[in-house]
Structure formats: structure tokens, C-alpha cells
Amino acid sequence: MGQQEYEAFKAKLREWMNTHLEEYAAFEEAMNARDYAGCQSVIFQAMSLIPRYRRLMSDKANEGLFEHVDEIEQAARQHDLAGKIIRECEQPGKDSTLPAMLCWLYFGKSFERMVERCEELRRSPDLGFLQKMTMSATIRLLISRSIKLELRTKQDWDAHREAMRLAESDRVLEWAAGTLPAEDAGEKRKPGRPSTTKSLVDMFSPAVTHPDVLRQKIGEYITKRHTQTDIARLKFALDELRYLVVPINIKPFRDALQAEYGSDTRIVHERGIQEAYSRLTEPLLIGSAVSSRGGEAIIIREIKDFLSQ
């Protein structure tokens, strides 16, 4: 598959994702769940596409700290995996989860969730040394492949590692209040030199294939809509589209907007944006966030459609 065909295929996946929001959300929810139902469905899908997949995976697991998965990749080529995937995506069956799975792999937090799940298993007291070595090798493979495929960067993984470290620490309240020391927040500063801030384009994730186009669209949006709620909605939409690396807090996001568009548009203070963003993500009594219901959901969907066109 050439680069043009590859980009066209990704565009079709993005179109499917935007027109099948409920199916994609259900698949993503299954992959985020604590049970292994989502993971098992992916394994069953792989077994249906590559008949020898179970045997090959078993052999690979017995190696412990394996260095490669060449045998599995060779089997995928022999069984025309790419062709099968394209054909099924063009005419998916009624209960097919393949389009949702591919959207999750390309546009969702797939690599992060797989690494987190492997890390949870690696730390489990129920696993022996062989299984823990297998999990360790899988984590290394996921990270290295995501970088090689240009779906993630080393900086993305550095940021995610710090997010995982923070989630397990007892410093979350300090982080949330903005009082966590820079060295504890994973920021390395050289003595005597001020810290540098990321530009808006540097905040874009590998999911953004045309950074200049997205920057222009954000500029068009900011010119017309620049209240604290407008900017909070913009941040929320970019997060949902996976267009920003994780984690990006409100202050650096606001500062990047100021640096990019501040000469033409007044960007409100981050405190107001933070309050508006908190309201959008505040759970209602029924358990869903404000942003996922009623008028707010429609507005954010319109912003997402505008940014991803």
C-alpha cells in the first residue's frame, strides 16, 4: 500500500468513526473496561484473520523476553492480512468490530491502554517470572512499534510515563491544584535557565497528519469564538479527537494559543478556561458528563467535525 492509498484508507476510517459514534464508543468502552472482554474480542478477531495466530502467540510467550515478532508478521503476510482488513472494512458484516478496532488503533489511545494493561499484569502477584518477562517484552514492542510507525513519539511516551507515575502517587491533589513542584511533575529544568513552553504545533499528536491545516482551523475558530467556554470546548474537542499529546494542561494550552493568535485575538485567563472545562467534564447525577448530553454534546460534535474536515 502506497502513501496515498494509506492516507485514503485512514480518511475512510476517520469518516466511519465520525458517522458511527455509538459503535466506536461501545468498542472503546470495552477496551477500557477492567475485564478482558474487549481484549478477548481482539484476539478472536486476530485468530479469524490469521489461523495460526494462537500457536504463534503461544510460542512467542514461551520465549520470555522476546526480541521480535517476525514469525507473526510473516504469517500475516502469508494470509494477506492487509487485503482481508481492507475488504472487510469496505463491506463490514452486521456485527463486525473490525472498523471500530482499526479506528481505535489509529485514532484512539490504543497503545497507551495496551501498555497499561501489560503493566498491570506484570505487577500482578498471580503471574510467574515467565509471564512477567513476556509482559515486559510486549511493553517494549508496543512502544518501539508505535514510534517506528510514527503513531507516537518518544515525547508522547515520556509524557504518558509521567501521567502513569502521577496516577499511582499521592500527589494528585497537589497536581490538580497546580502546586506540585516542577521536579515532581516530571519537568526537568536546568539551573539558571527559564523553562521553555511548547508551541501549539508541538502539542499536536501523531494523529494530526496536516498540522498547518489544523493550526489554521483553530485560528479561524479562535477569531470567532474566544470566550472561556469557547476555548474550553475547543480543548475538549481536541482531546476527544486525540489531536493533543497527553497530558496537556489548561495553562500551557492557553499560553500556546496566546503565542499563536494573541496578536489578533485576546485570549482569556487560564483560570476562567479551567472553570469552564471543569463544568464540561463535571458528572451529572445520571453519571455522564455535561459535555456528553444535550446542547453541549451537539456543539462539541460540530467543533470536532470542523477541526477534522
Residue frames as qw, qx, qy, qz and C-alpha x, y, z in Angstrom:
[[0.000, 0.888, 0.459, 0.000, 0.00, 0.00, 0.00],
 [0.429, 0.391, -0.010, 0.814, 1.50, 3.32, -1.11],
 [0.144, -0.172, -0.419, 0.880, 1.41, 6.51, 0.92],
 [0.350, -0.053, -0.207, -0.912, -1.57, 7.94, -0.97],
 [0.626, -0.243, -0.672, -0.312, -3.57, 4.73, -0.56],
 [0.448, -0.212, -0.686, 0.534, -2.60, 4.64, 3.11],
 [0.048, 0.104, 0.237, -0.965, -3.80, 8.21, 3.71],
 [0.501, -0.117, -0.415, -0.750, -7.03, 7.50, 1.80],
 [0.597, -0.245, -0.764, 0.017, -7.62, 4.41, 3.95],
 [0.270, -0.220, -0.561, 0.751, -7.11, 6.43, 7.13],
 [0.244, 0.000, -0.060, -0.968, -9.51, 9.08, 5.83],
 [0.597, -0.213, -0.609, -0.477, -12.17, 6.39, 5.28],
 [0.510, -0.266, -0.731, 0.368, -11.61, 5.14, 8.82],
 [0.060, -0.132, -0.318, 0.937, -12.00, 8.66, 10.17],
 [0.431, -0.103, -0.322, -0.837, -15.23, 9.04, 8.19],
 [0.616, -0.271, -0.728, -0.131, -16.56, 5.75, 9.59],
 [0.375, -0.213, -0.618, 0.657, -15.63, 6.85, 13.11],
 [0.106, 0.070, 0.120, -0.985, -17.45, 10.18, 12.73],
 [0.573, -0.071, -0.357, -0.735, -20.60, 8.50, 11.41],
 [0.776, -0.237, -0.580, -0.076, -20.65, 5.55, 13.85],
 [0.074, -0.615, 0.456, -0.639, -20.08, 7.33, 17.13],
 [0.780, -0.374, 0.240, -0.442, -22.08, 4.89, 19.25],
 [0.980, 0.116, -0.144, 0.071, -20.39, 1.77, 17.85],
 [0.517, 0.515, -0.426, 0.535, -16.96, 3.26, 18.32],
 [0.315, -0.587, 0.390, -0.635, -17.76, 4.45, 21.85],
 [0.926, -0.240, 0.086, -0.277, -19.00, 0.95, 22.76],
 [0.885, 0.258, -0.258, 0.289, -15.80, -0.65, 21.46],
 [0.243, 0.587, -0.419, 0.649, -13.59, 1.88, 23.24],
 [0.596, -0.520, 0.269, -0.550, -15.54, 1.37, 26.46],
 [0.994, -0.076, -0.059, -0.053, -15.00, -2.39, 26.18],
 [0.719, 0.386, -0.320, 0.482, -11.25, -1.88, 25.70],
 [0.011, -0.587, 0.381, -0.714, -11.11, 0.44, 28.72],
 [0.798, -0.454, -0.082, -0.388, -13.08, -1.91, 30.99],
 [0.360, -0.618, 0.671, -0.194, -11.38, -3.76, 33.81],
 [0.863, 0.029, 0.499, -0.070, -12.41, -7.16, 32.49],
 [0.279, -0.372, 0.689, 0.556, -10.77, -8.76, 29.47],
 [0.604, 0.533, 0.577, -0.137, -13.83, -9.00, 27.21],
 [0.372, 0.882, -0.114, -0.267, -12.52, -6.31, 24.84],
 [0.107, -0.637, 0.733, 0.214, -9.06, -7.84, 24.66],
 [0.539, 0.044, 0.841, 0.011, -10.52, -11.26, 24.00],
 [0.600, 0.696, 0.334, -0.209, -12.62, -9.92, 21.13],
 [0.230, 0.842, -0.421, -0.248, -9.46, -8.50, 19.54],
 [0.300, -0.389, 0.865, 0.104, -7.65, -11.83, 19.96],
 [0.619, 0.340, 0.700, -0.106, -10.59, -13.73, 18.42],
 [0.489, 0.831, 0.011, -0.266, -10.55, -11.26, 15.52],
 [0.024, 0.716, -0.666, -0.206, -6.82, -11.89, 15.01],
 [0.466, -0.117, 0.877, 0.003, -7.38, -15.67, 15.14],
 [0.645, 0.564, 0.480, -0.188, -10.07, -15.43, 12.48],
 [0.409, 0.871, -0.195, -0.189, -7.76, -13.46, 10.18],
 [0.269, 0.603, -0.748, 0.061, -4.58, -15.46, 10.89],
 [0.900, -0.191, -0.303, -0.248, -5.43, -19.15, 11.57],
 [0.776, 0.042, -0.460, 0.429, -2.02, -19.89, 13.16],
 [0.061, -0.741, 0.188, -0.642, -2.17, -16.83, 15.45],
 [0.764, -0.586, 0.091, -0.254, -2.87, -18.76, 18.69],
 [0.950, -0.056, -0.016, 0.306, 0.01, -21.20, 18.15],
 [0.513, 0.533, -0.119, 0.662, 2.42, -18.43, 17.16],
 [0.280, -0.758, 0.153, -0.568, 1.49, -16.31, 20.18],
 [0.890, -0.447, 0.054, -0.064, 1.93, -19.29, 22.50],
 [0.855, 0.161, -0.060, 0.490, 5.39, -20.00, 21.06],
 [0.241, 0.668, -0.130, 0.692, 6.35, -16.35, 21.39],
 [0.549, -0.724, 0.093, -0.406, 5.18, -16.18, 25.01],
 [0.951, -0.262, -0.013, 0.161, 7.37, -19.18, 25.86],
 [0.634, 0.456, -0.158, 0.605, 10.43, -17.17, 24.79],
 [0.471, -0.616, -0.324, 0.542, 10.01, -14.76, 27.71],
 [0.068, -0.773, 0.090, 0.625, 11.97, -11.62, 26.83],
 [0.688, 0.424, 0.493, 0.323, 11.44, -11.99, 23.09],
 [0.291, -0.389, 0.224, 0.845, 13.21, -9.63, 20.70],
 [0.242, 0.183, -0.456, -0.836, 10.84, -9.64, 17.71],
 [0.648, 0.284, 0.580, -0.402, 7.57, -10.98, 16.29],
 [0.155, 0.425, -0.637, -0.624, 8.89, -11.78, 12.82],
 [0.071, 0.122, 0.981, 0.137, 7.05, -15.12, 12.67],
 [0.221, 0.620, 0.637, -0.402, 3.69, -13.48, 13.36],
 [0.220, 0.689, -0.148, -0.675, 4.34, -10.74, 10.79],
 [0.044, 0.256, -0.841, -0.475, 5.34, -13.35, 8.20],
 [0.142, 0.357, 0.921, -0.059, 2.12, -15.29, 8.86],
 [0.233, 0.693, 0.327, -0.598, 0.14, -12.05, 8.47],
 [0.204, 0.547, -0.480, -0.655, 1.67, -11.53, 5.02],
 [0.029, -0.049, 0.965, 0.255, 1.08, -15.15, 4.02],
 [0.101, 0.526, 0.832, -0.146, -2.59, -14.88, 4.92],
 [0.112, 0.467, 0.375, 0.793, -2.99, -11.49, 3.18],
 [0.233, -0.542, -0.606, 0.534, -3.94, -9.74, 6.42],
 [0.005, -0.333, 0.040, 0.942, -3.89, -6.25, 4.89],
 [0.247, -0.084, -0.656, -0.708, -6.14, -7.31, 1.99],
 [0.318, -0.451, -0.834, 0.025, -8.60, -9.04, 4.33],
 [0.174, -0.498, -0.430, 0.733, -8.80, -5.95, 6.55],
 [0.101, 0.216, -0.257, -0.937, -9.41, -3.58, 3.63],
 [0.301, -0.204, -0.772, -0.522, -12.10, -5.82, 2.13],
 [0.315, -0.514, -0.770, 0.209, -13.95, -6.24, 5.43],
 [0.112, -0.442, -0.248, 0.855, -13.77, -2.52, 6.17],
 [0.175, 0.070, -0.450, -0.873, -15.29, -1.77, 2.76],
 [0.649, -0.233, -0.464, -0.556, -18.15, -4.20, 3.37],
 [0.070, -0.257, 0.803, -0.533, -18.28, -4.93, 7.11],
 [0.356, -0.341, -0.859, -0.135, -20.68, -7.56, 8.42],
 [0.411, -0.732, -0.317, -0.441, -23.55, -6.62, 10.69],
 [0.716, -0.696, -0.037, 0.037, -21.69, -7.48, 13.90],
 [0.756, 0.304, -0.155, 0.558, -18.14, -6.77, 12.69],
 [0.431, -0.861, -0.057, 0.264, -15.96, -4.89, 15.18],
 [0.737, 0.084, 0.194, 0.642, -13.04, -4.56, 12.75],
 [0.221, 0.728, 0.148, 0.632, -13.71, -0.93, 11.67],
 [0.472, -0.856, -0.006, -0.211, -14.05, 0.15, 15.32],
 [0.849, -0.373, 0.118, 0.355, -10.88, -1.76, 16.24],
 [0.623, 0.322, 0.173, 0.692, -8.87, -0.10, 13.46],
 [0.048, -0.842, -0.105, -0.527, -10.18, 3.36, 14.41],
 [0.684, -0.728, 0.038, 0.006, -9.15, 2.64, 17.99],
 [0.831, -0.119, 0.156, 0.520, -5.68, 1.56, 16.86],
 [0.452, 0.465, 0.196, 0.736, -5.17, 4.62, 14.64],
 [0.069, -0.643, -0.087, -0.757, -7.01, 7.39, 16.45],
 [0.690, -0.669, -0.163, -0.222, -7.66, 6.18, 19.99],
 [0.228, -0.745, 0.582, -0.234, -5.38, 5.69, 22.97],
 [0.965, 0.066, -0.212, -0.141, -4.80, 2.10, 21.91],
 [0.644, 0.358, -0.524, 0.426, -1.08, 1.79, 22.54],
 [0.142, -0.474, 0.483, -0.722, -1.39, 3.54, 25.90],
 [0.806, -0.247, 0.153, -0.515, -4.21, 1.23, 27.05],
 [0.937, 0.149, -0.314, 0.039, -2.32, -1.89, 25.91],
 [0.408, 0.434, -0.555, 0.581, 0.83, -0.78, 27.72],
 [0.406, -0.424, 0.390, -0.709, -1.16, 0.00, 30.86],
 [0.930, -0.121, -0.031, -0.346, -2.84, -3.41, 30.76],
 [0.816, 0.266, -0.435, 0.271, 0.50, -5.18, 30.30],
 [0.131, 0.475, -0.529, 0.691, 1.96, -3.19, 33.19],
 [0.676, -0.352, 0.225, -0.607, -0.97, -4.15, 35.42],
 [0.980, 0.023, -0.174, -0.090, -0.42, -7.80, 34.56],
 [0.592, 0.445, -0.495, 0.454, 3.34, -7.51, 35.03],
 [0.114, -0.451, 0.517, -0.718, 2.77, -6.26, 38.58],
 [0.823, -0.279, -0.134, -0.476, 0.21, -8.93, 39.41],
 [0.353, -0.503, 0.759, -0.213, 1.33, -11.33, 42.17],
 [0.867, 0.143, 0.404, -0.254, -0.51, -14.13, 40.34],
 [0.733, 0.646, -0.211, -0.022, 1.97, -14.13, 37.43],
 [0.863, -0.297, 0.172, 0.370, 5.21, -16.07, 37.41],
 [0.302, -0.610, 0.347, 0.645, 8.56, -14.83, 36.12],
 [0.358, 0.148, 0.726, 0.568, 8.00, -16.15, 32.58],
 [0.119, 0.782, 0.592, 0.156, 4.68, -14.32, 32.23],
 [0.204, -0.894, -0.067, 0.393, 6.17, -11.14, 33.68],
 [0.375, -0.351, 0.519, 0.684, 9.06, -11.32, 31.22],
 [0.282, 0.440, 0.730, 0.441, 6.54, -11.73, 28.40],
 [0.022, -0.912, -0.401, 0.085, 4.62, -8.65, 29.56],
 [0.329, -0.725, 0.197, 0.572, 7.87, -6.67, 29.78],
 [0.363, -0.064, 0.660, 0.655, 8.84, -7.64, 26.23],
 [0.183, 0.666, 0.678, 0.250, 5.34, -6.80, 24.98],
 [0.132, -0.911, -0.188, 0.342, 5.53, -3.33, 26.51],
 [0.329, -0.518, 0.433, 0.661, 8.86, -2.70, 24.81],
 [0.317, 0.229, 0.760, 0.520, 7.48, -3.95, 21.48],
 [0.095, 0.820, 0.564, 0.010, 4.34, -1.77, 21.69],
 [0.168, -0.873, 0.014, 0.458, 6.32, 1.36, 22.42],
 [0.339, -0.376, 0.574, 0.643, 9.01, 0.75, 19.81],
 [0.292, 0.377, 0.772, 0.420, 6.48, -0.14, 17.09],
 [0.061, 0.883, 0.443, -0.141, 4.28, 2.86, 17.82],
 [0.187, -0.780, 0.230, 0.551, 7.31, 5.11, 17.38],
 [0.356, -0.135, 0.730, 0.567, 8.52, 3.29, 14.25],
 [0.214, 0.561, 0.746, 0.287, 5.05, 3.60, 12.68],
 [0.091, 0.167, 0.011, 0.982, 5.03, 7.32, 13.60],
 [0.421, -0.621, -0.570, -0.337, 1.81, 6.89, 15.56],
 [0.551, -0.819, -0.108, 0.123, 3.56, 8.04, 18.74],
 [0.389, 0.737, -0.376, 0.405, 6.78, 9.87, 19.57],
 [0.572, -0.022, -0.617, 0.541, 9.31, 9.38, 22.32],
 [0.078, -0.197, 0.277, -0.937, 7.99, 12.60, 23.85],
 [0.682, -0.279, -0.289, -0.611, 4.47, 11.13, 23.88],
 [0.816, -0.187, -0.538, 0.096, 5.71, 8.12, 25.83],
 [0.335, 0.124, -0.483, 0.799, 7.74, 10.28, 28.22],
 [0.354, -0.255, 0.083, -0.896, 4.57, 12.25, 28.96],
 [0.801, -0.237, -0.372, -0.404, 2.48, 9.11, 29.37],
 [0.665, -0.018, -0.622, 0.413, 5.03, 7.56, 31.70],
 [0.062, 0.139, -0.406, 0.901, 4.81, 10.66, 33.90],
 [0.584, -0.240, -0.134, -0.763, 1.00, 10.51, 33.79],
 [0.825, -0.168, -0.534, -0.071, 1.07, 6.85, 34.93],
 [0.481, 0.050, -0.570, 0.664, 3.56, 7.70, 37.66],
 [0.196, -0.219, 0.203, -0.934, 1.39, 10.58, 38.86],
 [0.704, -0.249, -0.347, -0.568, -1.77, 8.44, 38.87],
 [0.808, -0.194, -0.537, 0.146, -0.14, 6.00, 41.28],
 [0.336, 0.201, -0.441, 0.808, 1.35, 8.69, 43.53],
 [0.249, -0.680, -0.616, 0.310, -0.18, 10.52, 46.49],
 [0.209, -0.338, 0.036, 0.917, 0.46, 13.91, 44.84],
 [0.167, 0.500, 0.704, 0.476, -2.64, 14.09, 42.64],
 [0.132, -0.883, -0.429, 0.140, -4.35, 16.83, 44.69],
 [0.325, -0.656, 0.175, 0.659, -1.22, 18.98, 44.54],
 [0.293, 0.045, 0.658, 0.692, -1.01, 18.42, 40.78],
 [0.060, 0.680, 0.685, 0.252, -4.71, 19.27, 40.33],
 [0.206, -0.907, -0.249, 0.271, -4.30, 22.47, 42.36],
 [0.510, 0.783, -0.082, 0.346, -1.20, 23.46, 40.38],
 [0.355, -0.855, 0.343, -0.161, 1.06, 23.36, 43.44],
 [0.961, -0.089, 0.158, 0.209, 3.11, 20.29, 42.53],
 [0.269, -0.736, 0.412, 0.464, 6.83, 21.18, 42.28],
 [0.572, 0.641, -0.358, -0.366, 8.20, 21.07, 38.75],
 [0.117, 0.444, -0.888, -0.017, 10.60, 18.23, 39.52],
 [0.398, 0.082, 0.849, -0.337, 7.75, 16.12, 40.91],
 [0.640, 0.556, 0.229, -0.478, 5.59, 16.86, 37.87],
 [0.822, 0.203, 0.436, 0.304, 8.22, 15.35, 35.60],
 [0.376, 0.913, -0.004, 0.159, 9.57, 18.69, 34.35],
 [0.780, -0.213, 0.013, 0.588, 13.37, 18.86, 34.18],
 [0.142, 0.985, 0.023, 0.100, 14.81, 22.34, 34.43],
 [0.712, 0.226, -0.217, 0.629, 18.41, 23.39, 34.09],
 [0.409, -0.666, -0.292, 0.551, 19.69, 25.64, 36.89],
 [0.186, -0.503, 0.123, 0.835, 19.69, 29.31, 35.99],
 [0.066, -0.008, -0.633, -0.771, 17.63, 28.87, 32.82],
 [0.559, 0.143, 0.277, -0.769, 13.91, 29.53, 32.46],
 [0.525, 0.177, 0.832, 0.017, 11.69, 26.66, 31.39],
 [0.145, 0.141, -0.537, -0.819, 10.55, 26.60, 27.78],
 [0.601, 0.301, 0.503, -0.543, 6.93, 26.19, 26.75],
 [0.442, 0.187, 0.796, 0.369, 5.63, 24.13, 23.85],
 [0.247, 0.167, -0.303, -0.905, 4.25, 25.79, 20.77],
 [0.742, 0.178, 0.249, -0.596, 0.75, 24.83, 19.68],
 [0.754, 0.420, -0.444, -0.242, 2.06, 22.67, 16.82],
 [0.210, 0.388, -0.851, 0.284, 4.42, 20.86, 19.23],
 [0.475, -0.060, 0.638, -0.603, 1.34, 19.88, 21.23],
 [0.782, 0.261, -0.211, -0.525, -0.22, 18.10, 18.25],
 [0.731, -0.218, 0.644, -0.045, -0.19, 14.29, 18.43],
 [0.186, -0.209, 0.807, 0.520, 0.83, 11.95, 15.58],
 [0.356, 0.535, 0.763, -0.070, -2.89, 11.64, 14.74],
 [0.238, 0.865, 0.065, -0.438, -2.64, 15.10, 13.17],
 [0.756, 0.195, 0.437, 0.447, -1.48, 14.44, 9.61],
 [0.335, 0.620, 0.220, 0.674, -1.67, 18.08, 8.46],
 [0.407, -0.470, -0.423, 0.660, -0.51, 20.35, 11.33],
 [0.085, -0.060, 0.141, 0.985, -0.66, 23.58, 9.30],
 [0.326, -0.389, -0.601, -0.617, -4.27, 22.92, 8.31],
 [0.513, -0.571, -0.621, 0.160, -5.28, 22.21, 11.91],
 [0.343, -0.319, -0.218, 0.856, -3.46, 25.33, 13.12],
 [0.084, -0.133, -0.337, -0.928, -5.36, 27.40, 10.54],
 [0.445, -0.488, -0.658, -0.361, -8.70, 25.88, 11.57],
 [0.482, -0.515, -0.517, 0.484, -8.01, 26.59, 15.25],
 [0.192, -0.143, 0.011, 0.971, -7.17, 30.16, 14.28],
 [0.258, -0.321, -0.513, -0.753, -10.48, 30.51, 12.42],
 [0.523, -0.546, -0.654, -0.007, -12.32, 29.15, 15.46],
 [0.446, -0.404, -0.358, 0.714, -10.50, 31.42, 17.93],
 [0.073, 0.108, 0.202, 0.971, -11.20, 34.51, 15.82],
 [0.432, -0.396, -0.450, -0.674, -14.96, 33.93, 16.09],
 [0.773, -0.537, -0.272, -0.197, -15.21, 32.18, 19.44],
 [0.490, 0.368, -0.523, 0.592, -12.85, 33.16, 22.24],
 [0.562, -0.630, 0.152, -0.514, -14.81, 33.21, 25.50],
 [0.256, -0.456, 0.817, -0.244, -13.59, 30.96, 28.31],
 [0.772, 0.143, 0.542, -0.300, -16.32, 28.43, 27.47],
 [0.718, 0.652, -0.156, -0.186, -15.43, 28.53, 23.77],
 [0.243, 0.661, -0.702, 0.103, -11.79, 27.75, 24.48],
 [0.497, -0.240, 0.769, -0.322, -12.74, 25.02, 26.98],
 [0.839, 0.361, 0.287, -0.287, -14.93, 23.43, 24.29],
 [0.555, 0.715, -0.420, -0.066, -12.04, 23.67, 21.81],
 [0.090, -0.531, 0.815, -0.213, -9.70, 21.92, 24.26],
 [0.684, 0.006, 0.638, -0.353, -12.32, 19.24, 24.93],
 [0.807, 0.537, 0.029, -0.246, -12.87, 18.65, 21.19],
 [0.382, 0.695, -0.608, 0.036, -9.12, 18.37, 20.53],
 [0.341, -0.365, 0.816, -0.291, -8.79, 15.91, 23.42],
 [0.785, 0.204, 0.475, -0.341, -11.65, 13.77, 22.10],
 [0.736, 0.644, -0.162, -0.132, -10.12, 13.73, 18.62],
 [0.863, -0.292, 0.183, 0.370, -6.78, 12.67, 20.17],
 [0.510, 0.774, 0.011, 0.375, -5.16, 15.63, 18.45],
 [0.134, -0.851, 0.387, -0.331, -3.15, 16.66, 21.52],
 [0.542, 0.203, -0.752, 0.317, -0.36, 14.76, 23.24],
 [0.687, -0.647, -0.243, -0.224, -1.11, 13.67, 26.81],
 [0.068, -0.776, -0.586, 0.223, -1.08, 15.30, 29.25],
 [0.210, 0.363, 0.117, 0.900, -1.63, 18.92, 28.16],
 [0.162, -0.553, -0.613, 0.540, -2.97, 21.08, 30.97],
 [0.177, 0.892, 0.416, 0.020, -5.06, 24.21, 30.55],
 [0.226, -0.868, 0.129, 0.423, -2.29, 26.73, 31.29],
 [0.364, -0.324, 0.620, 0.615, 0.25, 25.56, 28.65],
 [0.338, 0.505, 0.729, 0.315, -2.63, 25.14, 26.17],
 [0.038, 0.943, 0.300, -0.137, -3.82, 28.68, 26.82],
 [0.304, -0.731, 0.316, 0.523, -0.25, 30.02, 26.63],
 [0.432, 0.009, 0.715, 0.550, 0.26, 28.28, 23.28],
 [0.238, 0.752, 0.586, 0.185, -2.95, 29.87, 21.94],
 [0.145, -0.932, -0.052, 0.329, -1.76, 33.25, 23.20],
 [0.390, -0.489, 0.515, 0.586, 1.61, 32.86, 21.48],
 [0.369, 0.223, 0.766, 0.477, -0.01, 31.72, 18.22],
 [0.056, 0.655, 0.600, 0.457, -3.04, 34.01, 17.98],
 [0.335, -0.661, -0.425, 0.520, -2.69, 36.59, 20.77],
 [0.211, -0.192, 0.191, 0.939, -1.60, 39.39, 18.46],
 [0.220, -0.210, -0.539, -0.785, -5.02, 39.31, 16.75],
 [0.629, -0.485, -0.469, -0.387, -7.34, 37.91, 19.41],
 [0.268, -0.554, 0.534, -0.579, -7.49, 38.39, 23.16],
 [0.648, -0.075, -0.758, 0.002, -7.11, 35.02, 24.89],
 [0.577, -0.697, -0.010, -0.427, -8.83, 34.94, 28.29],
 [0.186, -0.604, 0.704, -0.325, -7.01, 33.97, 31.51],
 [0.413, 0.112, -0.901, -0.075, -6.45, 30.29, 32.16],
 [0.156, 0.070, 0.774, -0.609, -8.46, 30.33, 35.41],
 [0.590, 0.299, 0.127, -0.739, -11.67, 31.09, 33.53],
 [0.613, 0.315, -0.632, -0.354, -10.89, 28.39, 30.94],
 [0.178, 0.134, -0.932, 0.286, -10.16, 25.91, 33.74],
 [0.376, 0.167, 0.584, -0.700, -13.50, 26.64, 35.41],
 [0.672, 0.358, -0.155, -0.630, -15.36, 26.23, 32.12],
 [0.496, 0.307, -0.802, -0.129, -13.52, 22.99, 31.33],
 [0.053, -0.046, 0.879, -0.472, -14.35, 21.65, 34.79],
 [0.566, 0.250, 0.320, -0.717, -18.03, 22.37, 34.17],
 [0.657, 0.373, -0.466, -0.461, -17.90, 20.47, 30.87],
 [0.493, 0.211, -0.841, 0.077, -16.36, 17.41, 32.49],
 [0.327, -0.196, 0.618, -0.687, -18.44, 17.56, 35.68],
 [0.138, -0.186, -0.960, -0.159, -20.51, 14.36, 36.06],
 [0.508, -0.298, -0.111, -0.801, -24.27, 14.75, 36.27],
 [0.622, -0.238, 0.565, -0.487, -26.44, 12.72, 38.64],
 [0.929, 0.261, 0.066, -0.254, -27.08, 10.22, 35.87],
 [0.823, -0.292, 0.377, 0.308, -23.36, 9.52, 35.62],
 [0.654, 0.453, 0.286, 0.534, -22.44, 11.13, 32.31],
 [0.347, -0.278, -0.041, 0.895, -20.53, 14.37, 31.85],
 [0.255, 0.718, 0.234, -0.604, -22.16, 17.68, 30.93],
 [0.103, 0.545, -0.537, -0.636, -20.29, 17.65, 27.62],
 [0.039, -0.010, 0.955, 0.295, -21.89, 14.38, 26.52],
 [0.121, 0.565, 0.800, -0.160, -25.51, 15.49, 26.83],
 [0.160, 0.852, 0.403, -0.293, -27.91, 17.91, 25.21],
 [0.350, 0.937, -0.002, -0.011, -26.75, 21.12, 23.60],
 [0.288, -0.775, 0.532, 0.183, -23.15, 20.83, 24.74],
 [0.688, -0.042, 0.690, 0.222, -22.74, 17.47, 23.01],
 [0.583, 0.714, 0.368, 0.123, -24.05, 18.96, 19.76],
 [0.072, 0.975, -0.199, -0.067, -21.76, 21.99, 19.97],
 [0.444, -0.592, 0.644, 0.197, -18.67, 19.89, 20.69],
 [0.718, 0.234, 0.627, 0.195, -19.54, 17.48, 17.88],
 [0.449, 0.878, 0.158, 0.058, -19.78, 20.44, 15.49],
 [0.142, -0.884, 0.430, 0.116, -16.36, 21.66, 16.62],
 [0.627, -0.264, 0.707, 0.192, -14.89, 18.20, 16.12],
 [0.679, 0.542, 0.475, 0.140, -16.40, 17.98, 12.64],
 [0.247, 0.966, -0.073, -0.014, -14.95, 21.40, 11.76],
 [0.308, -0.755, 0.564, 0.127, -11.47, 20.52, 13.04],
 [0.603, -0.156, 0.765, 0.163, -11.35, 17.10, 11.37],
 [0.672, 0.678, 0.215, -0.208, -12.67, 18.09, 7.92]]
